């Protein structure tokens, strides 16, 4: 089984870095896919982001670490898709 899609609700500090930098960091953990980030809300200290990651294989541990390393936090995991890789055990 392979993780192929994630929808994350993430909070990041305002002004620390832009979403392009975050998307580049996250793309390192996606094989053959895309990273989409939308700013949903901005307040004084944080930006609320919706992040969609799709690909042939997603390394969730890497994604989680990249988000934490940027000082952001995953508020919720809103969608997950797991695909069969077609191999029998």
Rosetta blueprint (number, residue, H / E / L):
1 X L
2 X E
3 X E
4 X E
5 X E
6 X E
7 X E
8 X E
9 X E
10 X E
11 X E
12 X E
13 X E
14 X L
15 X L
16 X L
17 X L
18 X L
19 X H
20 X H
21 X H
22 X H
23 X H
24 X H
25 X H
26 X H
27 X H
28 X L
29 X L
30 X E
31 X E
32 X L
33 X L
34 X E
35 X E
36 X E
37 X E
38 X E
39 X E
40 X E
41 X E
42 X E
43 X L
44 X L
45 X L
46 X E
47 X E
48 X E
49 X E
50 X E
51 X E
52 X E
53 X E
54 X E
55 X L
56 X L
57 X E
58 X E
59 X L
60 X H
61 X H
62 X H
63 X H
64 X H
65 X H
66 X H
67 X H
68 X H
69 X H
70 X L
71 X L
72 X L
73 X E
74 X E
75 X E
76 X E
77 X E
78 X E
79 X E
80 X E
81 X E
82 X E
83 X E
84 X L
85 X L
86 X L
87 X L
88 X L
89 X L
